[in-house]
Amino acid sequence: MNRYLMLRWLRRPLGVAGVAALPALACTDTLLNVTDPDIVLGANSASAALGLSNGAVLRLTQAVSGTQGPDALFMFGGLLTDEWRSGDTFIQRNTMDQRIWDPNNTFNAGPFRNLNRVRTQALLAIDGLRTYLPDSAAAVARMFDFLGYTEVLLGEHYCNGIPLSGISGTNIVFGDPIANDSLFKLAIANADSALAIARGPDSARVVQFAGVIKGRALLDRGRGFLPAAAAAVATVPLAFRFDVTHSLNVNDNQMWALNASSRRYTMGDVEGGTGLPYVTANDPRITTKTGPDGIFDSAFPITIIRQGIWGRTSNVTLASGIEAQLITAEAALQANDPATWLSIINTLRTNAALYPAAQTGFTRGPNLTALADPGPSTNDSLRVDVMYRERAFWMFSTGHRLADMRRLVRPTTAGGYGRADSTVYPKGAWFKGGNYGTAIQMVLPVEELNNPNFHGCGDRNP
């Protein structure tokens, strides 16, 4: 599908995920049949278009870090990685943490629907802004950023064969399953649209966000796309950050709520013998505190480990200049330029101004020092170890780790690093009993079987 047709196809449907929120009123009593002034059903004015745009921002926050039960993506997806462990009694969190492949897990639907709600509301906002606020180029470009960003997250977290359904008028348009790589292509096309049209106030940040989205999607496509990924982020400054915000009035930051507050999530530390030492490393990029209390699930005498990066209303960074630098570093490593690679890594590590501030009651670890080059090895595995450890510590619990683990186990013929699953994902005995399963990505919710074109994941390849 060429880029023009992809964009035409993207612009047409309005997602089914958003339809459920718009039920028709059956009652004809005029005293009860009242229009809710807080719900924007479609843009018929400049204020409605702006409302749709603002609503997409809220939906994005909810999708990544602002909801629980079902949980937001950054927490629930993090259970499948080595970042988080379930401290809860809910079977839905336990099976995800145990890497059990379960399409019937009722928490599967929440993150998937929320990402699609961002996508479909952004499409609505694009049409409304273009119709009623024709001078809002930066706002339109931001919505294209949101499209690209959600497509990246869908492709990184879920199995191959994701349907992007929608509606046309009042008719449901069921999407055909598409591969993860096709989602990354769509994300690149939408990032290019944002880059092409952004101008005016705030356009610089929109352009930088688009650059990181494009670079990330190219990285996801495989090692052969790393030169293009580095080019996409070349002008993104180190100081750049694109955050979602939290407040007491709207939604708590769930990294605080589910972990530091309710103890339903506890941090991973060398989980399953293969996970990274997020706690014992005492790294200043991830402040932690162990105990003195236990996890919520009192049947297991396990001490809670709290993160100290985020408080109740802390912002969460979706894309940054740090991420851009890490993409550039990996491209240098791929290009057999270890000197440039190590220089980028150490420039970041030794810049203490980049470390997140520790929350009250947490003590940050000592400043990092420069690393020595581990030297060449088979498939450069020692340098790759450093590369992906640095990515994990800089971007902890921000939706990057699962994609990184999938790239590590992807065959080299498909642009990955060809590592065995057992060397990357938690394995062996699970800490609440039984053994870890075999899931290496998130399963699409069973509710998607209502789509006659969808018959389950196309495959579970990394």
C-alpha positions as CSV (number, residue, x, y, z in Angstrom):
1,M,0.0,0.0,0.0
2,N,1.5,3.3,-1.0
3,R,1.7,6.2,1.5
4,Y,-1.1,8.2,-0.1
5,L,-3.5,5.2,0.0
6,M,-2.5,4.5,3.6
7,L,-3.3,8.0,4.7
8,R,-6.6,8.0,2.8
9,W,-7.5,4.7,4.6
10,L,-6.5,6.1,7.9
11,R,-8.5,9.2,7.5
12,R,-11.8,7.5,6.6
13,P,-12.9,5.3,9.6
14,L,-13.8,6.2,13.1
15,G,-12.9,3.4,15.4
16,V,-15.3,1.0,16.9
17,A,-13.5,1.4,20.2
18,G,-15.0,4.9,20.5
19,V,-18.5,3.8,19.4
20,A,-19.3,2.0,22.7
21,A,-19.1,5.4,24.5
22,L,-21.9,6.8,22.3
23,P,-25.1,4.8,22.9
24,A,-28.3,6.1,21.4
25,L,-31.1,7.2,23.8
26,A,-34.1,4.9,23.7
27,C,-36.4,7.1,25.8
28,T,-38.4,9.7,23.9
29,D,-39.4,11.7,27.0
30,T,-38.1,15.2,26.3
31,L,-37.5,15.7,30.0
32,L,-35.0,12.8,30.0
33,N,-33.6,13.1,26.4
34,V,-31.1,15.8,27.2
35,T,-27.9,16.5,25.3
36,D,-24.9,16.1,27.7
37,P,-22.8,19.3,27.2
38,D,-19.7,17.5,28.3
39,I,-19.7,14.9,25.5
40,V,-18.5,15.9,22.0
41,L,-20.1,13.5,19.6
42,G,-18.5,15.1,16.5
43,A,-17.0,18.4,15.5
44,N,-19.7,20.9,14.3
45,S,-17.9,24.0,15.5
46,A,-14.4,25.3,16.4
47,S,-15.0,24.7,20.1
48,A,-16.1,21.1,19.4
49,A,-13.0,20.5,17.3
50,L,-10.8,21.8,20.0
51,G,-12.7,19.6,22.5
52,L,-11.9,16.6,20.4
53,S,-8.3,17.5,20.3
54,N,-8.1,18.0,24.0
55,G,-10.0,14.7,24.5
56,A,-7.4,12.9,22.5
57,V,-4.7,14.2,24.9
58,L,-6.8,12.9,27.9
59,R,-7.3,9.5,26.2
60,L,-3.6,9.2,25.5
61,T,-2.8,9.8,29.2
62,Q,-5.4,7.2,30.2
63,A,-4.1,4.7,27.8
64,V,-0.4,4.8,28.8
65,S,-0.4,5.6,32.5
66,G,-3.8,6.8,33.8
67,T,-6.1,3.9,34.3
68,Q,-6.3,0.7,36.4
69,G,-8.5,-2.4,36.5
70,P,-8.0,-2.9,33.5
71,D,-4.6,-1.3,33.8
72,A,-2.8,1.2,31.5
73,L,-0.4,-0.2,29.0
74,F,2.9,0.9,30.7
75,M,2.0,-1.1,33.8
76,F,0.2,-4.1,32.4
77,G,2.6,-4.6,29.5
78,G,5.5,-4.1,32.0
79,L,4.3,-7.2,33.8
80,L,5.3,-9.3,30.8
81,T,8.8,-7.9,30.9
82,D,11.3,-7.9,33.7
83,E,10.2,-4.4,34.9
84,W,7.2,-5.3,37.2
85,R,5.9,-8.3,39.1
86,S,2.4,-8.8,40.4
87,G,1.9,-8.2,44.1
88,D,-1.8,-8.7,43.6
89,T,-4.5,-11.3,44.1
90,F,-6.1,-10.6,40.8
91,I,-5.6,-13.6,38.4
92,Q,-5.4,-11.2,35.4
93,R,-2.2,-9.6,36.7
94,N,-0.8,-12.8,37.9
95,T,-1.1,-14.6,34.6
96,M,0.4,-11.7,32.7
97,D,3.3,-11.6,35.1
98,Q,3.7,-15.4,34.7
99,R,3.9,-15.0,30.9
100,I,0.7,-17.1,30.4
101,W,-0.8,-16.8,26.9
102,D,-4.5,-16.2,27.7
103,P,-6.8,-14.5,25.2
104,N,-9.6,-14.7,27.9
105,N,-7.7,-12.6,30.4
106,T,-10.3,-9.8,31.0
107,F,-7.6,-7.2,31.4
108,N,-6.5,-7.6,27.8
109,A,-9.3,-5.5,26.4
110,G,-8.5,-2.3,28.4
111,P,-5.1,-1.3,27.0
112,F,-6.1,-2.3,23.5
113,R,-9.3,-0.4,23.5
114,N,-7.7,2.6,25.1
115,L,-5.0,2.8,22.4
116,N,-7.7,2.6,19.7
117,R,-9.7,5.3,21.4
118,V,-6.7,7.6,21.1
119,R,-6.3,6.7,17.4
120,T,-10.0,7.2,16.6
121,Q,-10.4,10.4,18.5
122,A,-7.3,11.8,16.9
123,L,-8.8,11.1,13.5
124,L,-12.0,12.9,14.5
125,A,-10.0,15.8,15.8
126,I,-8.0,16.1,12.5
127,D,-11.2,16.4,10.5
128,G,-12.7,18.9,12.9
129,L,-9.6,21.0,13.2
130,R,-9.2,21.2,9.5
131,T,-12.8,22.1,8.9
132,Y,-13.4,24.6,11.7
133,L,-9.8,25.8,12.7
134,P,-8.0,25.8,9.4
135,D,-5.0,27.8,10.9
136,S,-4.4,25.1,13.6
137,A,-1.6,23.3,11.7
138,A,0.4,22.5,14.8
139,A,-2.6,21.0,16.5
140,V,-3.4,18.9,13.4
141,A,0.2,17.8,13.3
142,R,0.0,16.8,16.9
143,M,-2.9,14.5,16.2
144,F,-0.9,12.9,13.4
145,D,1.8,12.4,16.1
146,F,-0.8,10.7,18.3
147,L,-1.8,8.4,15.4
148,G,1.8,7.4,14.8
149,Y,2.6,6.9,18.4
150,T,-0.3,4.6,19.1
151,E,0.4,2.6,16.0
152,V,4.0,2.1,17.3
153,L,2.7,1.0,20.7
154,L,0.2,-1.5,19.1
155,G,2.9,-3.0,16.9
156,E,5.4,-3.2,19.7
157,H,3.2,-4.8,22.3
158,Y,0.8,-7.1,20.5
159,C,1.0,-10.2,18.3
160,N,0.9,-10.0,14.5
161,G,-2.5,-9.6,12.9
162,I,-4.0,-6.5,14.6
163,P,-7.3,-5.3,13.1
164,L,-7.8,-1.5,12.9
165,S,-11.6,-1.4,12.7
166,G,-13.8,1.7,12.3
167,I,-17.1,3.1,11.2
168,S,-18.3,5.0,8.1
169,G,-21.3,7.0,8.9
170,T,-23.4,4.6,11.0
171,N,-21.9,1.4,9.6
172,I,-19.2,-0.6,11.3
173,V,-16.1,-1.2,9.1
174,F,-14.3,-4.2,10.3
175,G,-10.6,-4.0,9.8
176,D,-8.5,-6.8,8.3
177,P,-5.6,-8.0,10.4
178,I,-2.3,-6.4,9.6
179,A,1.2,-7.3,10.6
180,N,3.3,-5.4,13.1
181,D,5.6,-4.2,10.4
182,S,2.7,-2.7,8.5
183,L,1.7,-0.8,11.7
184,F,5.2,0.6,11.8
185,K,4.9,1.7,8.2
186,L,1.7,3.5,9.0
187,A,3.3,5.1,12.0
188,I,6.1,6.4,9.8
189,A,3.6,7.8,7.3
190,N,1.7,9.6,10.0
191,A,4.9,11.0,11.5
192,D,5.8,12.2,8.0
193,S,2.4,13.9,7.8
194,A,3.1,15.7,11.0
195,L,6.5,16.8,9.8
196,A,5.1,18.1,6.6
197,I,2.3,20.3,8.0
198,A,3.6,21.5,11.4
199,R,4.0,25.2,11.6
200,G,3.2,28.0,14.1
201,P,3.2,28.0,17.9
202,D,4.4,24.8,19.5
203,S,5.3,23.3,16.1
204,A,8.9,22.7,17.2
205,R,7.9,20.2,19.9
206,V,5.4,18.5,17.5
207,V,8.2,18.1,14.9
208,Q,10.6,16.7,17.5
209,F,7.9,14.3,18.7
210,A,7.3,13.2,15.1
211,G,11.1,12.7,14.7
212,V,11.3,10.3,17.7
213,I,8.2,8.4,16.6
214,K,9.6,7.9,13.1
215,G,13.0,6.9,14.5
216,R,11.4,4.5,16.9
217,A,9.2,2.9,14.2
218,L,12.2,2.5,11.9
219,L,14.2,0.9,14.8
220,D,11.2,-1.5,15.3
221,R,11.4,-2.5,11.6
222,G,14.8,-4.0,12.1
223,R,18.5,-3.4,12.2
224,G,18.7,-2.6,8.5
225,F,16.6,0.5,9.1
226,L,18.9,1.9,11.8
227,P,20.7,4.5,9.5
228,A,17.3,5.9,8.6
229,A,16.2,5.9,12.2
230,A,19.3,7.9,13.2
231,A,18.6,10.4,10.4
232,A,15.0,10.8,11.7
233,V,16.1,11.9,15.1
234,A,19.2,13.8,14.0
235,T,17.8,17.2,14.8
236,V,16.0,16.3,18.1
237,P,17.7,18.2,20.9
238,L,18.8,16.4,24.1
239,A,16.5,18.7,26.2
240,F,13.4,17.6,24.3
241,R,10.6,15.8,26.2
242,F,7.0,15.0,25.3
243,D,5.1,14.2,28.5
244,V,1.6,13.3,29.5
245,T,0.4,14.9,32.8
246,H,-1.5,13.7,35.8
247,S,-3.6,15.5,38.4
248,L,-5.8,14.9,41.4
249,N,-8.8,16.2,39.4
250,V,-8.4,13.8,36.5
251,N,-6.3,10.7,37.1
252,D,-3.5,9.5,39.3
253,N,-0.2,8.4,37.9
254,Q,-0.6,4.6,38.0
255,M,3.1,3.9,38.6
256,W,2.5,5.6,41.9
257,A,-1.1,4.3,42.5
258,L,-0.6,0.6,41.7
259,N,2.9,0.3,43.1
260,A,3.9,2.9,45.7
261,S,0.4,3.4,47.1
262,S,-1.6,0.1,46.8
263,R,1.3,-2.4,46.5
264,R,-0.5,-4.3,43.8
265,Y,2.6,-4.1,41.6
266,T,6.2,-4.6,42.9
267,M,9.3,-3.8,41.0
268,G,11.3,-6.6,39.2
269,D,14.9,-7.2,40.1
270,V,16.8,-9.9,38.1
271,E,13.3,-11.5,37.6
272,G,13.4,-15.1,36.5
273,G,17.2,-15.1,36.6
274,T,17.5,-13.2,33.4
275,G,15.9,-9.8,34.2
276,L,17.9,-6.6,34.8
277,P,18.9,-5.5,38.3
278,Y,16.6,-2.5,38.4
279,V,16.8,-2.5,42.2
280,T,20.1,-4.0,43.3
281,A,22.1,-1.8,40.8
282,N,21.3,1.2,42.9
283,D,21.2,3.2,39.7
284,P,20.4,6.9,40.0
285,R,18.0,6.7,37.0
286,I,15.7,4.4,39.0
287,T,15.3,5.2,42.6
288,T,13.7,2.5,44.7
289,K,12.8,1.7,48.3
290,T,12.3,-1.8,49.7
291,G,9.7,-2.4,52.4
292,P,9.2,-2.4,55.3
293,D,5.7,-3.7,54.3
294,G,4.7,-6.5,52.1
295,I,2.9,-6.8,48.7
296,F,-0.9,-6.6,48.7
297,D,-1.2,-10.3,48.3
298,S,-0.7,-11.3,51.9
299,A,-0.7,-15.0,51.1
300,F,2.9,-14.5,50.0
301,P,5.4,-13.0,52.5
302,I,7.2,-10.9,49.9
303,T,8.5,-7.4,50.7
304,I,7.2,-4.6,48.5
305,I,9.7,-2.8,46.3
306,R,8.6,0.8,45.4
307,Q,9.8,3.0,42.6
308,G,10.7,6.6,43.5
309,I,10.6,8.1,40.0
310,W,7.0,9.1,40.0
311,G,4.6,10.6,42.5
312,R,0.9,10.8,42.4
313,T,0.7,13.6,39.9
314,S,4.1,13.2,38.2
315,N,4.4,13.6,34.4
316,V,5.4,10.6,32.3
317,T,7.7,11.0,29.4
318,L,6.6,9.4,26.1
319,A,9.5,10.5,23.9
320,S,12.7,12.4,24.7
321,G,16.1,13.6,23.4
322,I,17.6,10.8,25.5
323,E,15.7,8.3,23.4
324,A,16.9,10.0,20.2
325,Q,20.5,9.7,21.4
326,L,20.0,6.1,22.2
327,I,18.7,5.4,18.7
328,T,21.7,7.2,17.3
329,A,24.0,5.2,19.5
330,E,22.5,1.9,18.3
331,A,22.9,3.0,14.7
332,A,26.6,3.7,15.3
333,L,27.0,0.2,16.8
334,Q,25.3,-1.3,13.8
335,A,27.6,0.7,11.6
336,N,30.7,-0.8,13.3
337,D,31.6,2.5,14.9
338,P,32.0,1.5,18.6
339,A,33.9,4.7,19.5
340,T,30.9,6.9,18.6
341,W,28.5,4.4,20.2
342,L,30.4,4.4,23.5
343,S,30.8,8.2,23.5
344,I,27.1,8.7,23.2
345,I,26.4,6.2,26.0
346,N,28.9,7.8,28.3
347,T,27.9,11.4,27.6
348,L,24.4,10.5,28.7
349,R,25.5,8.4,31.7
350,T,27.8,11.1,33.2
351,N,25.3,14.0,32.8
352,A,23.7,14.0,36.2
353,A,21.2,16.7,35.1
354,L,19.4,14.0,33.1
355,Y,18.7,11.8,36.1
356,P,15.0,12.0,37.3
357,A,14.6,13.7,40.6
358,A,13.9,11.2,43.5
359,Q,10.5,11.4,45.2
360,T,10.3,12.4,48.8
361,G,11.5,9.5,51.0
362,F,13.7,8.0,48.3
363,T,17.5,8.3,48.0
364,R,19.0,8.4,44.6
365,G,22.1,6.2,43.9
366,P,25.5,7.6,43.2
367,N,26.3,9.3,39.9
368,L,27.2,7.0,37.1
369,T,30.7,6.8,35.7
370,A,31.9,6.2,32.1
371,L,31.8,2.7,30.9
372,A,34.8,0.9,29.3
373,D,34.2,-0.7,25.9
374,P,33.5,-4.4,26.6
375,G,35.2,-5.1,23.3
376,P,34.2,-7.1,20.2
377,S,32.6,-10.4,20.8
378,T,30.5,-12.9,18.9
379,N,27.7,-10.9,17.2
380,D,29.0,-8.0,19.3
381,S,26.8,-9.5,22.1
382,L,28.7,-7.7,25.0
383,R,28.1,-4.3,23.4
384,V,24.5,-5.1,22.7
385,D,24.1,-6.1,26.4
386,V,25.3,-2.6,27.3
387,M,23.1,-0.9,24.7
388,Y,19.9,-2.6,25.8
389,R,20.6,-2.2,29.5
390,E,21.1,1.5,29.0
391,R,17.8,1.7,27.2
392,A,16.1,-0.2,30.0
393,F,17.4,2.1,32.7
394,W,16.9,5.4,30.9
395,M,13.3,4.5,29.8
396,F,12.1,2.3,32.6
397,S,8.3,1.6,32.5
398,T,7.6,3.9,29.6
399,G,6.5,1.3,27.1
400,H,9.9,0.6,25.5
401,R,11.1,-2.6,27.2
402,L,8.8,-5.2,25.6
403,A,9.7,-4.1,22.1
404,D,13.4,-4.2,23.1
405,M,13.0,-7.8,24.4
406,R,11.2,-8.8,21.2
407,R,14.0,-7.3,19.0
408,L,16.6,-9.2,21.1
409,V,14.9,-12.6,20.4
410,R,13.9,-11.8,16.8
411,P,16.0,-13.8,14.2
412,T,18.9,-12.0,12.7
413,T,17.3,-12.7,9.3
414,A,14.4,-10.6,10.3
415,G,16.5,-7.7,11.6
416,G,16.8,-8.8,15.2
417,Y,19.7,-10.1,17.4
418,G,18.8,-13.8,17.4
419,R,18.9,-14.5,21.1
420,A,17.2,-17.4,22.8
421,D,14.0,-16.5,24.6
422,S,15.4,-18.1,27.8
423,T,18.2,-15.6,27.9
424,V,16.0,-12.5,27.6
425,Y,12.6,-13.2,29.2
426,P,12.0,-14.3,32.8
427,K,12.2,-18.1,33.0
428,G,12.0,-21.0,35.4
429,A,10.0,-21.0,38.7
430,W,7.6,-18.2,39.1
431,F,7.7,-16.6,42.6
432,K,4.1,-17.4,43.5
433,G,4.3,-21.0,42.3
434,G,4.5,-22.9,39.0
435,N,6.7,-21.9,36.1
436,Y,6.9,-19.0,33.7
437,G,5.0,-19.5,30.5
438,T,5.9,-18.8,26.9
439,A,4.3,-15.4,26.0
440,I,6.7,-12.9,24.4
441,Q,4.1,-10.3,23.5
442,M,0.6,-9.3,24.5
443,V,-2.4,-11.2,23.2
444,L,-5.3,-9.5,21.4
445,P,-8.5,-9.5,23.5
446,V,-11.0,-12.3,22.8
447,E,-13.6,-9.6,22.2
448,E,-12.0,-8.9,18.8
449,L,-13.4,-12.2,17.6
450,N,-16.6,-10.2,17.1
451,N,-14.9,-8.9,14.0
452,P,-15.6,-11.6,11.3
453,N,-12.2,-10.8,9.6
454,F,-10.3,-11.6,12.8
455,H,-9.6,-15.2,13.9
456,G,-6.9,-14.7,16.5
457,C,-3.3,-13.7,16.2
458,G,-1.8,-14.4,12.9
459,D,1.4,-15.6,14.6
460,R,3.4,-15.1,17.8
461,N,6.7,-14.3,16.1
462,P,8.8,-11.7,17.8
